[in-house]
Amino acid sequence: MVDAAGSVRLGAPDQDWARLVPLVEVTATGHGRLWSGERLIETAIGDRMVYRDHDTVLRGDRALTTIRLTDPLSGLSAEATLEARTGAGFLRVRVRLVNEGDAPLRLESVTSLTFGGITDAEGGLDGLTLHWADNDWLAECRWRAAPLREHVVPLSRGAHGHEGRGCFERSSQGSWSTGRHLPVGALTDRQGGAWLWQIESSAGWRFETGEREGAAYVALLGPDDAHHQWRHLLAPGEEFSTVPAVLVRAESGGLDAVFGELTDYRRALRRDHPDHRRLPVIYNDYMNTLMGDPTTERLLPLVEAAGAAGAEVFVIDAGWYDDDAQGWWDAVGAWEAAPGRFPGGIREVLEAIGRHGMTPGLWLEPEVVGVRSPLARTLPPEAFFRRGGLRVTEHGRHHLDLRHPAARAHLDRVVDRLVGDWGVGYLKLDYNINAGPGTENGPESAGAGLLGHHRAHLDWMGALLDRHPGLVLENCGSGGLRMDYAQLSVAQIQSTSDQQDLLRYPPIAAAACTAATPEQAAVWAYPQPHHTPDEIDFTLTGALLSRIHLSGFLDRMSHGQLRAVRSAVRVYQGIRSEIPRARPFWPIGLPGWDDAWIAYGLRGERSTFLTVWRRRTAAGHAADGAVAPHRTFPVPHLRGTHLTPVVLHPAASDGAARWDAETGELTVSLPRGDTAVLLRLGAAAPTDGPRTRPSPG
């Protein structure tokens, strides 16, 4: 919408103009806000921005509309590019700023996307619910919900003549983009309407929502000065582009509907790769198994057992480079195999992996160099993060700046050796330090340095895949601490957690698809020889609707235990062809951390799949009688459909399911606590799928 003065705001023609927000909001030193407070809207530059022109370009089913604005006082111009697709419910926006004035501008915040006028059915805020996700090491994807009015309270605006100064906000801190929260949030109303947003940044982000003229607004940003030490000096003629952000809207269906739309959007956004369709079964030696202490002697039996269980990729995780008596943590960087761990050379193990029909993979933490590594002395000082002229050190590591050619050349040599010479086809790229606000290269701010590095990091990963098209990259940040769609637009797989307690994993596994598509969300399944049959089935079942990551001492298992693992893998191989096109749903809502009953499903083209967990409590300490042995789950999209639920896994489950077509409800009985079941509702039973093996490129 454009008013008579030329101001542009996103909204419908029948919406109250005062409730809407300027299309682009900018703060710069000397050009602050019109109403001081915590908000990053109501800015002087945003208020002065006026319409210049616009155009629309059609690219297949995509429409890209670029709206051009200008601030006559500062000379700053903005181009907001709005992307939509035919039949889709999303709007993606990215803003490009150009200084057309005569003087430099010191930017302090820029919105990627703003929208307002959000109300409940009664035209107010009382019926809106706010949703956000806390995220932490071992405790990822913990969704919270509260009435919006609990955080944005009514202030009797008419008595004061002004809006409030505060808002509800969530932001990242430091170089772990999801070390505190996911860059995703939502508002829902009581009638099933929903607004969902996502910010695509690895280098700082913030969203805020608050009240504006009796309606809710949302502003989505990348890094800013107040929260990320981001400032960007824009000289005359120079330009800056924001990180992208997306808004998803559904008139009905609530969170399931908008997360379904977001899942489709994420699939269209990311770089195409055959791994997204093949979904090979991955075994990784780390979790609850070798824990960073691999040797030839320990690995070869695991390789044989993993191959027999049906794994198609075998990843040697951390420690393969370590021959240091003082430990490897603060000595990493060269990424050479340790002779003491592999007397016959690491290729002996990699070749054994290939002989057992699996693609070899290795763990790598490319962005760090240990303080005791020779590279800390041989690479130039400018190749590392620095602040105040001093090199940044965090947890025994320095951090590379991939904008520097020496840093990038070093990593290119490492990866080309591992992939080109050793035949590695899978790299798990970890990121285990929070390096703080970023790096200062000359006069740049730390936050601007972090954004520059991460853009270079994404470019580096893309170039690796250009050179090695069959290579698969797993994104890991101490589990899920850098789980954003800047990373996942390039990387094929996302580690969801380092959680080692199988009873704690279900809420993470069930909510992981709010952060990544199902086929990108790696969920651990770590059965052990000392586990009971229920425990083995529990840990395996939880990974079957995502991206199964096997671990555990499979080589020490009995024939019966290994048979249970093979059975789960065959089920996965039989249904995996449907996962890349399925949408997630949660029949009883997104899980709470301590919920006893948890359910997560995929709505596919031919079938609906549902995983149900029943925990005694999260820690398994309460008596079985504390939790009812059955629960009813609404599945409204199948209402009126006559079907028979089929238990896919465990094969010998004593769980039962009863379907009521008239009400569209499924009742599941699990007689014992700490058990789980995977059900199929719909098409005929899947057959065992062929094993797939991605080439190393």
Secondary structure by P-SEA (a helix, b strand, c coil): cccccccccccccccccccccccbbbbcccccccccccccccccccccbbbccbbbbbcccbbbbbbbbbcccccbbbbbbbbbcccccbbbbbbbbbcccccccccccccccccccccccccccccbbbbbbbbcccccccccccccccccccccccccccccccccccccccccccccccccccccccccccccccccccccbbbbbbbcccbbbbbbbccccccccbbbbbcccccccccbbbbbbbccccaaaaaaaaaaaaaaacccccccccccbbbbcccccccccccccccaaaaaaaaaacccbbbbcccccccccccccccccccccccccccccaaaaaaaaaaacbbbbbbbbccccccccccccccccccbbbcccbbbbcccbbbbccccaaaaaaaaaaaaaacccccccccccccccccccbbbcccccaaaaaaaaaaaaaaaaaaaaaacccbbbbbbccccccccaaaaaccccccccccccccccaaaaaacccccccccbbbbbbbcccccaaaaaaaaaaacccbbbbbcccccccaaaaaaaaaaaaaaaacccccccbbbbbccccccccccbbbbbbbcccbbbbbbbbbccccccccccccccbbbbbbcccccbbbbbbbcccccccbbbbbbccccbbbbbbccccbbbbbbccccccccccbbbbccc
